[in-house]
Amino acid sequence: MYSHDTYGLGHIRRSMALAQNILAEEHNILILTGSPIVGRFDFPHGIDFVRIPGMIKQNNDLYVPLSIKVEPEMALAIRQNIILATAKAFKPSLFLVDKAPLGLKREVVSTLRWLREESPRTHVVLGLRDIMDSPESTIAEWRRKNIYDVLDTLYSEIWVYGSREVYDPVREYEIPAHIASKIHFTGYTPRQIPRIQHRPRLRRGMNIAPGEKFVLVTAGGGGDGYKVVDSYLTMLETLPHPPFKSMIVTGPMLAENLYDQLAARARKLKVRICKFYRKMEKAILAADCVVSMGGYNTMCEIVGAARPSLIIPRSVPREEQLIRARLFAARGLLEYIPWETVEPAPMLAHIEKLLHEPAPYEAALAGFPMTAFDIINQRIQSFGAQA
């Protein structure tokens, strides 16, 4: 599994979830990742990772090394060589690329070509989230980077981690029929959410009193989540006695000085705040309301736990979060406020609605299909039959 991981936690979290759920007795899984925090996750027996040098995105075209003091071109060359060498040594039955068909700055292309020419029995699969960006932006980017040709010539098939009924990338991104025939819609990816009957025990473990309302605020990786947390704390600061308990997980990539500012304000409000929480699935299940930016993986965790949520989706540099929030809100799954217009007063109004009228959201969420692991395991079994 290749996951370029230049920003946020989404890629590595999705890769970990997939790896843990396609694991069987005969499977060994290696995750190639640039995530700087991959070592914080628990890896079951049979799964391991190869850490490639981290890169961070400064703008849409410029990536620089996260830690090592070398030119970007050298860091990319090191990454490319590690990816190719690992594929040659491991000789995978399945090579699964997460989201970026070319990898970072085309770094995975040489490996894809080697697999096609020297390891034709390897199934080379691209895994895409349901929504990439606006149709106009995605089509323009794919034409400029020749993505359609890459999908046609270098990939055996494509898995879309979503539902065609919710969003149809074949239509929206003008994918030609001969490429569309390779696409398998898996449904959304579940998470290892504890069973609902464990919720009272989880809440007791988090010191949530019986009958007390609990709001969880999460900003994903945290690199661009300051505004959400700042707005939430500003909202609490307007309340003499907040009528609910709060916990904030800023994400480990929030700048240190910004985290210190937010933590000082949170301590005055007696609100628990941390950068990283290892068991987010448990915290989400314990919550009465989740406030989040609405990235794909957080949305899957919220939906899987069937928790009411307020989403603050960003629309820059990509509109993916905003599009998904609108579609999910139209199905009664959540409430949302656009990033550009979020203010403390409407934030409080939405949260109070979710806390005091949760039943319609919980019912809509409970009926939402999360089928990705079933479909993916069916696909993998079919690979064995073809071998």
N, C-alpha and C positions, 0 to 999 in steps of 0.2 A: 504494500500500500504506500503510495507516494502522496505527501501532503506538504505543500510548499511553505505554509505558515509564516507569512510575513507580517501579519497584523491580527490581533485578536486571538480568541481561543476556539473559534468555530471549527476550523479544519481539524485540529487535533482531537477535539471532543467528538466530532462526527466519526473520525477514523477509529477512535477508541471504542465507541459504541458499536460500530460495525464489526470490528475485530472480535470483541467479546461475544458477539452474538452469531458469528459464523464459525466460531471455534468448535471443532469436533476432535475426536481422538486422533484422527490422522492428519490434522491441519497444523502447520507451523506458520505463524504470521510475523513478518517483519514490517514495521512502519518506518518509512523514510520521512523524517520531519525536520523542519527548521525551528520548531517551537522551543523557546527558551525555558519553558516550564514543564516540558514533557516528563521530566524525572519526578515531578510531584504526584503523578498519577500512579495508582496501583496496577501492576501488570500481572494478569493471571499466567499460570504455567502455559507455555505454548505461544506466547506473544512477547515480542521484544521490539526494540526500536534502534534505529541507526540515526544518530543526530548529525545533521549537516549544519555547517556554519549559518548562524542566523542572519537574516537580512531584514531591514525595516523600510517601509515605504515612506518616502518623503513627499512625493507627489505621484501622479498617475504614471509617470515614465521613469522616475528616479528611485532606485533602491540602493541603500548603502549598508555595509556590514553593521550588525548590531553591536558586536564586541571587538572582533579582531581588527587591528589597525593596518589594513591593506586596502588597495584600490578595489572598487566594486567589481571590476572585471576579474581580478584574481579570486575574489571570494566566490563569484559565480562559476569560475573555472573549477575551483575546488569542489563546489557543490555538484557540478555536472559530472565530474570524474568519480565522485563517491557514489552517486546514483547509478551510473553505468557499471562500475565495478561490483556493486552489490547485486545488481540484476544478473550479471554474468556469473558470479559465484553462487548465488542462491538458486538460479534457474527456476523461477516461479511457474506454477501452473496457472496462476492468475496474477496479473499486474493491474492494480486498481488505482487510477489517478483521480484525485479529489479536485473537482471543480475547474481547474485551469488546464485546458487541453494541451497547451504547449509547456506547462510548467512556468516557473518564474523566468522571464527573459529567455524563453525557449530551451531551458536547461534540461528538460526531460525528452526533447525530440530525438537526440542521439540514441537514447535508451529505447524509445519506441521503435526506431528504425532497426536497431540491433535485434530486438525481439522479433520483429516481422521477418527479418532476413535469416537470423541464426537460430531462433527458437519459435518456429511457426506453431508449435503445439501450445504455446502460452496464450491464454485468453487475455487480451488487452482491453480493459473496460474503462470507460470514463464515467465517473459518478458526478452528476450535476444536482444542485439544489433546484427546487421548482422554479424559482424566479432569479434570474441573473441581474437584470437591470431593466430599464424601460425598453420596449421593443426598438425604438429608434436608435438608442445608444448601443444596444447589443448587436443589432444588425450591422451598424456602421463599423463597430469594432471587429466583428467576425469577418466582415469583408476585407477590412484593412489588413488584418493579420492572417488572412487565408485560412480561417478556422474551418470553414465548410469542407475544404479539401482535406484537411487533417482528419476531421471526423470520418470522412469517406475512406481514406487510405490507411490510416494508422490505428484505428480502433475496431475491435471485433464487434462490440456493442456498447450501448450507452444506457446507464441506469439514471432515471430521473427520480429523485427522492421527493415525490409529491404526487398529487392527484390531478389527472387531466381535467376532471370536472371543476376543480378549483381554479387552475391556471394551465393553459395549454401552450407550452413553449413551441410546439411544432407550428402552430398557427402564428403565434405572436412573433417568433423569431425567424419566420419564413424558412423553415428547415425543409429541404427538398425531400420528395417521397423516398428516394433510394437511401437516404440517410435516416429518415423517420422510421423505416422498416427495421432499423437496428435498435430502436428505442424501446425500453421496457419501463413503464411507470410502476414504481415499487410502492407508492404510498409514502406517508411520512414516517420518519425513523423514531421508534419508541425509545424510551430511556428506562433504566432500571429503577423505576419508581417503586418504593415500598407499597405494600397493599394498604388500601384505605383503612382497614381495621387497625393498622398500626399507628394511625394518625394521633390518637390521644396519647400514646406512649411517647411519640416523637415530640409532641408539644410539651409534655411534662419535662422531657429531657432538655428542652430549650427554655425552661422556666416560664412557660406561658400558662397563666392561671386559667382555671375553668371559666368559660364565658368571656375571656379576654380576647379582643380582636388583635390579630397580628398581621402586619404588613411587611413584606420582604421587598427590598429595592435591590436590583441587580443591574449592573452596567456592562455585562459581558466581559470582554477582555480589559475594558477600562480605558483604552487609549483615547477614546472620544466620548467617554461617558460622564465627564465632569458636569455638563449642563443638567443632566437628569438628576444627579445627586444634589447639586447646588439648589435646584428648584425645589426638590423635596425638603431639604433642610430649611430653606426659606419659608416654605409652607408651615413646617412645624414651629418655626420661630414666631409665627403670627398667632399661634394658639396658646392661650394661657395654660391649659391642661389638655394635651393631646388625648383623644378618646381611644387610642389604640397604641399597641406596642410596635416598635419598629426595629428592623435590622437592615443594615446596608452592607452590600458586598460590592466594592468599587471596581474590582478587577485588578489583576497584578500589573497591568501596563499603564496605569494612571501615573503621571509624573509625581515624583516624591514630594515636591513642594505643594502641589495641589492636594495630594492626599493629606498632608499635614494640616493644611487649612481646613479641609472638610472634617478631619478627625477631631480637631479642637472644637469645632462647632457641635459635632455629634456628642462629644463628651459633656458639654454644657447641657445638652438636652437629655442626657442619660440614654443615648441611643447606641446600641452595639454597632461597631463599624469595623470591617476588616477588608484586606485586599483580595484574599483568596479563601474560599470555603470548600473544603474537599468533598463534602457530601451535599452538594447543591440540590440534588433530587429530594433529599429528606427535608431540607429547609423549604423548598417549594411546596411539598405536600403539607407541611405544617402550617403554611400561610393561609390566611383568609383572603388576601389580595396580594398579587405580585405586580410591582411597578418595574418596567423594563423597557429597553430600547427595541426589542423585538427582532433580534437576529434569528436566523433559522433554528439554531440549536436550542436557544432559550425558549423559543416558541414551542418546539417539540417537547421540551421538559414541562412547560406550563400546560400544554394540551394533554400530555400523558398523565399528569396529576389531576387534571380537570379542575384547575384553580382559576377563579375569576382574575382578570388582569387588566391593568391600564398600560398601554403601550405608547411610548414616546418615540416614534420611528424617525430616523434621520433620512434625508433625501439627497445628501451630498456625502461622498462623491458618487454614490449609486442610489437609485430610487427603490431598490429591492425591498427594504424594510417598510417603506411607505406603501408600496403596492400590496404587500402581504397583509399589512395591518388593515387596509381598506377592505380587502377581500374577506378576511376573517371577521371583521366587524359587521359586514353585510350578512354574515351567517349567524350573527348573534353570539359569537365566541368570545368577544372582548370589547373593551372601549379603547379609544385611542385619541391622542392629541398630537397634531403635527409638531415636530421639533421646533419649527420656526415660531410657533404661537404658544408654546407652553408657558403658563403662568401659575403661581401658587393657588389662586382662588379656584379656577376651573379644575386644577389637579385635585384639590380637596373635594370638590363636588363629585367628581368621578369616583374617587376612592370611597367616599361615604355611600354612594349608590351601590358600588360593588360589594361593600361590607354588609349593607343592610338588605340588599335584594339579590343575593347570590344565586338563587335557585334557577332562573332562566339560563344563566351562563353555565352553571354546572351541568344542567341537562343537555345543552347543546354540545358542550365539550365531551361529555360521556359518550355521545353517539358518534364522535369523529373517528374515522378509521385510521389506525396506525399500523400499517401492514408491511412495512419495508423489510423487516427481517424474514418474514415468511416468504415473500417473493424472492428476495436475494438468495436464500437458501435453496429455493426451487431452481433458480438459475445455476447455482454452483453444482447442484446435483446433476443438472442436465449437461454440464461440462464433463462430468465424469462419464456420463453415458456416451458422449461424443468421442472421448479419448480412445 
